[in-house]
């Protein structure tokens, strides 16, 4: 019985890896539907700075092919850097950590 539970948990954890990869690739693919100018404009708060859009595209690598953008992001995630939240104006990992206790309380 205990071995069955351990085997089940191990299988579920192994299935988690391709599921997460698939979801992240799908999200990146959907983001590619927008051209780099549209995606770069999300990073610019002041409309007067729209002239700097080429710098933003270069800074965030939005002019690179899909696979390079994905692997660059994924390598950062593996190092614990989830990036910057434009809506919360803070690091994504910090946002997760500050909200995690409330999430556990609701669960």
Protein Blocks (a to p, Z undefined) as FASTA:
>chain_A
ZZmmmmmmmmmmmmmmmmmmmmmmmmmmmmmmpcfklmmmmmpmblklmmmmmmmmmmno
pmbcfklmmmmmmmmmmnopabjafklopafklmmmmmmmmmmmmZZ
